[in-house]
Amino acid sequence: NPFEKLRAAVEQASAARDGGALVAWIMKPSDGCKGDGIEIAESWEAIEAHLTQQFQLKEEGGNPPTWVVQRYISNPLLL
């Protein structure tokens, strides 16, 4: 199952929340640019639903992009 490693990472990060802060996840299509197609999720269920929908589009003959899923950093250090 392609979701097992991702699910483990999401659950581990959610369990290790700093001070009870919400852990958000950003999902970016690999073929996007300028922020097109970016999705934000706050739970494993939302991530799984979005990616499952993308797999279904592919099975129906569509050509959805691959996705990058990473923990959202709300206040990154920009240099």
C-alpha positions as CSV (number, residue, x, y, z in Angstrom):
1,N,0.0,0.0,0.0
2,P,1.6,3.3,-1.1
3,F,0.1,5.2,1.9
4,E,1.6,3.2,4.8
5,K,4.9,5.2,5.1
6,L,3.1,8.5,4.7
7,R,0.4,7.5,7.2
8,A,3.1,6.6,9.8
9,A,4.9,10.0,9.3
10,V,1.7,11.9,9.6
11,E,0.6,10.1,12.7
12,Q,4.1,10.4,14.3
13,A,4.2,14.2,13.6
14,S,0.7,14.7,14.9
15,A,1.4,12.8,18.1
16,A,4.5,15.0,18.7
17,R,2.8,18.3,18.4
18,D,4.6,21.2,20.1
19,G,2.4,22.7,22.8
20,G,-0.7,21.3,21.2
21,A,-0.3,23.3,18.0
22,L,-2.1,22.0,15.0
23,V,0.0,20.1,12.5
24,A,-0.9,21.0,8.9
25,W,0.3,19.3,5.8
26,I,0.9,20.8,2.4
27,M,0.3,18.8,-0.8
28,K,1.9,20.1,-4.0
29,P,1.5,18.6,-7.5
30,S,4.9,17.8,-9.0
31,D,4.0,19.5,-12.3
32,G,2.6,22.7,-10.8
33,C,4.1,26.1,-10.6
34,K,3.3,29.5,-9.0
35,G,1.2,27.7,-6.3
36,D,-1.2,26.1,-8.7
37,G,-2.9,23.0,-7.3
38,I,-1.5,23.3,-3.7
39,E,-3.7,21.8,-1.0
40,I,-3.5,22.1,2.7
41,A,-4.7,19.3,5.0
42,E,-4.9,19.0,8.8
43,S,-5.6,15.3,9.1
44,W,-4.5,12.0,7.7
45,E,-8.1,11.4,6.5
46,A,-8.0,14.6,4.4
47,I,-4.6,13.6,2.9
48,E,-5.8,10.1,2.1
49,A,-9.1,11.3,0.6
50,H,-7.3,13.8,-1.7
51,L,-4.6,11.3,-2.9
52,T,-7.2,8.5,-3.3
53,Q,-9.2,10.8,-5.6
54,Q,-6.1,11.4,-7.6
55,F,-5.5,7.7,-8.0
56,Q,-9.1,7.2,-9.1
57,L,-8.7,9.9,-11.8
58,K,-5.6,8.0,-13.1
59,E,-7.6,4.7,-13.2
60,E,-10.3,6.4,-15.1
61,G,-7.9,7.4,-17.8
62,G,-6.9,10.8,-16.5
63,N,-3.3,11.9,-16.1
64,P,-3.1,13.4,-12.6
65,P,0.3,14.6,-11.4
66,T,2.4,12.9,-8.7
67,W,2.3,14.7,-5.4
68,V,4.8,16.0,-2.8
69,V,3.4,15.8,0.8
70,Q,5.2,17.6,3.5
71,R,4.6,19.1,6.9
72,Y,3.6,22.7,6.7
73,I,6.0,25.2,8.3
74,S,4.0,28.2,9.4
75,N,6.9,30.5,10.1
76,P,9.9,29.4,8.1
77,L,13.3,31.0,8.3
78,L,13.8,32.7,5.0
79,L,17.3,33.8,4.0
